[in-house]
Amino acid sequence: MGIRTGAQYLDGIRDDREVWCDGERVKDVTTDVRFAGGAKTMAELCDLQNQPDMIDKMTYESPTTGDRVGLSFIQPKSAEDLTHRRKMFKIWSDYTCGMFGRSPDFMNVMLSSYGAASDAFDSEQSQFGKNVAAYYEYARENDVVTTHALVSPQVDRSRAPDAQVKDIAARIVGDNDKGFIINGVRMLATLAAIADEIVVMPAPSYPLTDAEEAKTHAFGFVIPVNTPGLKLIARPWVVHQNAGSPMDYPLANHFDDSDCMILFDNVLVPWEKTFIYRDIDVYNNAQKNTHTHTHTSHQFATKDLAKAEFMRDLAITVARSTNVDQFLHIQNQLAELIHVAEWVESCIRTSEIDCFPGPGGTVVPRRESLQTVKFMFPPQFRRACEIIQTIGAGGLFMVPSFKMLDSDLSPEIEKYFQAANIDSHERIRLFRLACDAALTSFSGRQQLYERYFAGDPVRSSAGYANSFDKEPSIARITALLDRWEAELG
Ligand SMILES: Cc1cc2nc3c(=O)[nH]c(=O)nc-3n(C[C@H](O)[C@H](O)[C@H](O)COP(=O)(O)OP(=O)(O)OC[C@H]3O[C@@H](n4cnc5c(N)ncnc54)[C@H](O)[C@@H]3O)c2cc1C
């Protein structure tokens, strides 16, 4: 089959899935206003890869069927493949201004890294590698849109997932000849309401202990969103419910990819969709042994680059509109945004040039360069919001609804909301966009997303520092002091 069109994707998610929001069951996520904007954007991303001028840039020939399949599914064999893949990521992330965190390339890359290292899912105890390899091929050939749910809910974070007193986190409660039964919740899956399937896997920051009870939490699998017993509990929509015009919240109306808690109400997971079952060792090492995090970092660093460039361009446009770009401190802040985009791009390119051999004949981008983006970009995104707030100041907030241009007061609106270099119409739509990027609840959710979507930065950066080989650093400083002491002491 190969790549799907937007219409095929939308048809696929009209499947009676059980999504709950604001106290009611959502009838159809493709038409409900809280989810339809994200679904429409997803459909546009599908259509983009079908465009004749894009097909070579965004797809490649399937190694098994010869169909055109998404380039983010490629198992890269060279630095050139990584660069080719990154250029495809960039097309989708530019289209979404870097604000649609879960465009499907994020998960496609994860599945391709699992597929290349499928033997990481085999052990003396279980042999699920063949399921992982088969699912990777299935997802690639059918252009399946997946999301993931890795983290157990926040109940008592001072205890390991398997040592909780309250029985809330998803766990295995039985099995039979068809599969195993899972009950309880996983905390969060972005995009779940409008995805085809959910990949449920371990989170590296929450390893299991080797206690017998921990085995009931040691699972990994994939399941369609409309599986009986699967309930999605969505957070409220980020758009002001009485907005006069969709143009008042332009980013939120296009790029809210939604977030859901995933409730498994005695859900049967078929054995053929099982990747990990009661195997603590495979569970605790799955992410590390597949290099999946480094591969997904290659995708999200590219999304960060698109986001950095978008915030830079937006800040420049706002500053020009009222001539505040004539002031020294504004010029300094624009320079900061220009630098951020440059260093993110440099890190991505370095990661490709300095790639290293990975499992199954693949290459893995240099981890250190991408980790730098992972840890340093989130505060830079918050800083970009602050810079846009500084440039737009009170005007960022004091713009009326776009709808006012079409009201009885429109002559006054056209006169009093113009700026030095743009008319009222342009000023209102530009400042509403800047407000949505830097100030609204959509922006707040983006800031939280950047801080946490790739796990807890506190534990991951401490883990990273701990894994850094420090002996050469200490030896170097000691040798320097020895030399100077011999010379001066
Ligand atoms: C917008 C958004 C989208 C997301 N999308 C997804 C998704 O699609 N799929 C998915 O699987 N996950 C997703 N996540 C969840 C993400 O993986 C978690 O938010 C992240 O792992 C942090 O966990 P937590 O939120 O439970 O915070 P907690 O673990 O509860 O941490 C709260 C605070 O306590 C501290 N803390 C907690 N435990 C410890 C400890 N043992 N030692 C030291 N400090 C500790 C943390 O540093 C933090 O400051 C998303 C998160 C956000 C915000």
The ligand as an SDF file (V2000), in Angstrom:
LIG
                    3D

 53 58  0  0  0  0  0  0  0  0999 V2000
    2.8970   18.1340   27.0760 C   0  0  0  0  0  0  0  0  0  0  0  0
    3.4810   16.7810   27.3790 C   0  0  0  0  0  0  0  0  0  0  0  0
    3.3650   15.7560   26.4400 C   0  0  0  0  0  0  0  0  0  0  0  0
    3.8610   14.4820   26.7160 C   0  0  0  0  0  0  0  0  0  0  0  0
    3.6920   13.4730   25.8030 N   0  0  0  0  0  0  0  0  0  0  0  0
    4.0370   12.2100   26.1350 C   0  0  0  0  0  0  0  0  0  0  0  0
    3.7800   11.1140   25.2570 C   0  0  0  0  0  0  0  0  0  0  0  0
    3.2550   11.2750   24.1620 O   0  0  0  0  0  0  0  0  0  0  0  0
    4.1150    9.8760   25.6610 N   0  0  0  0  0  0  0  0  0  0  0  0
    4.6980    9.6430   26.8660 C   0  0  0  0  0  0  0  0  0  0  0  0
    4.9890    8.4990   27.1660 O   0  0  0  0  0  0  0  0  0  0  0  0
    4.9630   10.6500   27.7120 N   0  0  0  0  0  0  0  0  0  0  0  0
    4.6350   11.9130   27.3770 C   0  0  0  0  0  0  0  0  0  0  0  0
    4.8890   12.9360   28.2440 N   0  0  0  0  0  0  0  0  0  0  0  0
    5.2070   12.5670   29.6330 C   0  0  0  0  0  0  0  0  0  0  0  0
    6.6180   12.6950   29.9470 C   0  0  0  0  0  0  0  0  0  0  0  0
    7.2470   11.5070   29.5730 O   0  0  0  0  0  0  0  0  0  0  0  0
    6.6850   12.9360   31.4570 C   0  0  0  0  0  0  0  0  0  0  0  0
    6.0630   14.1790   31.7060 O   0  0  0  0  0  0  0  0  0  0  0  0
    8.1090   12.9600   31.9280 C   0  0  0  0  0  0  0  0  0  0  0  0
    8.6490   11.6650   31.8620 O   0  0  0  0  0  0  0  0  0  0  0  0
    8.1950   13.4350   33.3770 C   0  0  0  0  0  0  0  0  0  0  0  0
    7.3570   12.6470   34.1930 O   0  0  0  0  0  0  0  0  0  0  0  0
    6.2020   13.3050   35.0380 P   0  0  0  0  0  0  0  0  0  0  0  0
    5.5430   14.3380   34.2580 O   0  0  0  0  0  0  0  0  0  0  0  0
    5.4100   12.1980   35.6040 O   0  0  0  0  0  0  0  0  0  0  0  0
    6.9680   14.0450   36.2170 O   0  0  0  0  0  0  0  0  0  0  0  0
    7.3950   13.4260   37.6000 P   0  0  0  0  0  0  0  0  0  0  0  0
    8.2080   12.1940   37.3700 O   0  0  0  0  0  0  0  0  0  0  0  0
    6.2170   13.2550   38.4870 O   0  0  0  0  0  0  0  0  0  0  0  0
    8.3390   14.5700   38.1500 O   0  0  0  0  0  0  0  0  0  0  0  0
    7.8290   15.7370   38.8450 C   0  0  0  0  0  0  0  0  0  0  0  0
    9.0160   16.4100   39.5160 C   0  0  0  0  0  0  0  0  0  0  0  0
    9.5940   15.5270   40.5110 O   0  0  0  0  0  0  0  0  0  0  0  0
   10.9590   15.2330   40.2050 C   0  0  0  0  0  0  0  0  0  0  0  0
   11.1730   13.7900   40.4220 N   0  0  0  0  0  0  0  0  0  0  0  0
   10.2560   12.7960   40.2860 C   0  0  0  0  0  0  0  0  0  0  0  0
   10.8210   11.6130   40.5890 N   0  0  0  0  0  0  0  0  0  0  0  0
   12.0960   11.8660   40.9080 C   0  0  0  0  0  0  0  0  0  0  0  0
   13.2060   11.0480   41.3030 C   0  0  0  0  0  0  0  0  0  0  0  0
   13.0930    9.7240   41.4430 N   0  0  0  0  0  0  0  0  0  0  0  0
   14.3830   11.6430   41.5370 N   0  0  0  0  0  0  0  0  0  0  0  0
   14.5160   12.9890   41.4010 C   0  0  0  0  0  0  0  0  0  0  0  0
   13.5060   13.8130   41.0590 N   0  0  0  0  0  0  0  0  0  0  0  0
   12.3280   13.2620   40.8090 C   0  0  0  0  0  0  0  0  0  0  0  0
   11.1440   15.5790   38.7100 C   0  0  0  0  0  0  0  0  0  0  0  0
   12.4820   15.9860   38.4550 O   0  0  0  0  0  0  0  0  0  0  0  0
   10.1390   16.7280   38.5220 C   0  0  0  0  0  0  0  0  0  0  0  0
   10.7460   17.9400   38.8800 O   0  0  0  0  0  0  0  0  0  0  0  0
    4.4860   14.2320   27.9640 C   0  0  0  0  0  0  0  0  0  0  0  0
    4.6280   15.2700   28.8790 C   0  0  0  0  0  0  0  0  0  0  0  0
    4.1460   16.5220   28.6050 C   0  0  0  0  0  0  0  0  0  0  0  0
    4.3020   17.6010   29.6350 C   0  0  0  0  0  0  0  0  0  0  0  0
  1  2  1  0
  2  3  1  0
  2 52  2  0
  3  4  2  0
  4  5  1  0
  4 50  1  0
  5  6  2  0
  6  7  1  0
  6 13  1  0
  7  8  2  0
  7  9  1  0
  9 10  1  0
 10 11  2  0
 10 12  1  0
 12 13  2  0
 13 14  1  0
 14 15  1  0
 14 50  1  0
 15 16  1  0
 16 17  1  0
 16 18  1  0
 18 19  1  0
 18 20  1  0
 20 21  1  0
 20 22  1  0
 22 23  1  0
 23 24  1  0
 24 25  2  0
 24 26  1  0
 24 27  1  0
 27 28  1  0
 28 29  2  0
 28 30  1  0
 28 31  1  0
 31 32  1  0
 32 33  1  0
 33 34  1  0
 33 48  1  0
 34 35  1  0
 35 36  1  0
 35 46  1  0
 36 37  1  0
 36 45  1  0
 37 38  2  0
 38 39  1  0
 39 40  1  0
 39 45  2  0
 40 41  1  0
 40 42  2  0
 42 43  1  0
 43 44  2  0
 44 45  1  0
 46 47  1  0
 46 48  1  0
 48 49  1  0
 50 51  2  0
 51 52  1  0
 52 53  1  0
M  END
$$$$
